[in-house]
C-alpha cells in the first residue's frame, strides 16, 4: 500500500516536495489556506512535469500517474492519516508553531512531523507539540525537482528512529542527505550562504566592487554555479534578510548581522527576481 504524505504549504517549496514525492510513488495531499494558492501550486507541478516529459526525462504516462497521486485541500484535517507531514510555510516561528500544535492533535502517534525551515531551530518548533521526539527538519533546496540535497536536522529531542525515517523518506524521493547533529539556527547550509551573502552585500554596499564582479569572483574563483548576490535575488532578498536576522538573533555572531543595504532594498520592494529588481535588474 502506498504511503501517504501531507505537504503543508503549496508555494514553490511545498509544490516541489509534493512533485518529487508523487513521482516516487507517495500519495500526496497538498494543503494551503486558499484555493488560489493550491491552483498556483498544481500549475507549477504540472508545468515542471511537462518540462521533464518534453526533455525525455520522464514518460508522459508516468507524469500523469504522478499527478493523479496528488490531491489538494484547504483543510488541515486531511493530514490526519498521513505517515509523514512536511510543513513548508513562510519562515515565521509563530505560524509554524501554530501548525505543529494543530497537527499534534490530528495525526497518528507514529507520524513523522517534518519542517522544511531553512533557519529556525527545530527544537523551537517541536516544543509546540507533545511529541518532540517525532519532529525533525527536512530542509529541501529550490528548485526541489532539480536540487539533490536534503539537510536533515536533529532537534534537541529528535529520536534516532525519527531521523532514520526522515532519511528513508528523503532518499526515497531521490535526495542525498547531510545530517545536522546540533540544532543551531541556520543549520549548515543557511549559515554558509548567509555569511557569504552578508559579506558580498557589504562589499557591494561600500563600493569595493560591482555585483557582477563579486559574483564572477565566486563563480570563477571558487567554482560556484551562481554568485552570492545572484543567489540572493533568486531566493529573495527578503527571505535571506529574514534568515540572516534569525541566525544573528540566535547566535549574536556579528558575521550574520545583515548590512543596511539589504534592509533598505526590502523596504523599497527590491527583493530580486520576483519583483524585477534586486542586486540586478530583470
C-alpha positions, 0 to 999 in steps of 0.5 A, spaced: 500 500 500 502 506 498 504 511 503 501 517 504 504 524 505 501 531 507 505 537 504 503 543 508 504 549 504 503 549 496 508 555 494 514 553 490 517 549 496 511 545 498 509 544 490 516 541 489 516 536 495 509 534 493 512 533 485 518 529 487 514 525 492 508 523 487 513 521 482 516 516 487 510 513 488 507 517 495 500 519 495 500 526 496 495 531 499 497 538 498 494 543 503 494 551 503 489 556 506 486 558 499 484 555 493 488 560 489 494 558 492 493 550 491 491 552 483 498 556 483 501 550 486 498 544 481 500 549 475 507 549 477 507 541 478 504 540 472 508 545 468 515 542 471 512 535 469 511 537 462 518 540 462 521 533 464 516 529 459 518 534 453 526 533 455 525 525 455 526 525 462 520 522 464 514 518 460 508 522 459 504 516 462 508 516 468 507 524 469 500 523 469 500 517 474 504 522 478 499 527 478 493 523 479 497 521 486 496 528 488 490 531 491 489 538 494 485 541 500 484 547 504 483 543 510 488 541 515 484 535 517 486 531 511 493 530 514 490 526 519 492 519 516 498 521 513 505 517 515 509 523 514 507 531 514 512 536 511 510 543 513 513 548 508 510 555 510 513 562 510 519 562 515 515 565 521 516 561 528 509 563 530 505 560 524 509 554 524 508 553 531 501 554 530 501 548 525 505 543 529 500 544 535 494 543 530 497 537 527 499 534 534 492 533 535 490 530 528 495 525 526 497 518 528 502 517 534 507 514 529 507 520 524 513 523 522 512 531 523 517 534 518 519 542 517 522 544 511 525 551 515 531 553 512 533 557 519 529 556 525 531 551 530 527 545 530 527 544 537 523 551 537 518 548 533 517 541 536 516 544 543 509 546 540 507 539 540 507 533 545 511 529 541 518 532 540 521 526 539 517 525 532 519 532 529 525 533 525 527 538 519 527 536 512 530 542 509 529 541 501 533 546 496 529 550 490 528 548 485 526 541 489 525 537 482 532 539 480 536 540 487 539 533 490 540 535 497 536 534 503 539 537 510 536 533 515 536 536 522 536 533 529 532 537 534 534 537 541 529 531 542 529 528 535 529 520 536 534 516 532 528 512 529 525 519 527 531 521 523 532 514 520 525 515 517 526 522 515 532 519 511 528 513 508 523 518 506 528 523 503 532 518 499 526 515 497 524 521 493 531 521 490 535 526 495 542 525 498 542 527 505 547 531 510 545 530 517 545 536 522 547 533 529 546 540 533 540 544 532 543 551 531 539 556 527 541 556 520 543 549 520 549 548 515 547 550 509 543 557 511 549 559 515 554 558 509 550 562 504 548 567 509 555 569 511 557 569 504 551 573 502 552 578 508 559 579 506 558 580 498 552 585 500 557 589 504 562 589 499 557 591 494 554 596 499 561 600 500 563 600 493 569 595 493 566 592 487 560 591 482 555 585 483 557 582 477 564 582 479 563 579 486 559 574 483 564 572 477 569 572 483 565 566 486 563 563 480 570 563 477 574 563 483 571 558 487 567 554 482 560 556 484 554 555 479 551 562 481 554 568 485 552 570 492 548 576 490 545 572 484 543 567 489 540 572 493 535 575 488 533 568 486 531 566 493 529 573 495 532 578 498 527 578 503 527 571 505 535 571 506 534 578 510 529 574 514 534 568 515 540 572 516 536 576 522 534 569 525 541 566 525 544 573 528 538 573 533 540 566 535 547 566 535 549 574 536 555 572 531 556 579 528 558 575 521 550 574 520 548 581 522 545 583 515 548 590 512 543 596 511 543 595 504 539 589 504 534 592 509 533 598 505 532 594 498 526 590 502 523 596 504 523 599 497 520 592 494 527 590 491 527 583 493 530 580 486 527 576 481 520 576 483 519 583 483 524 585 477 529 588 481 534 586 486 542 586 486 540 586 478 535 588 474 530 583 470 
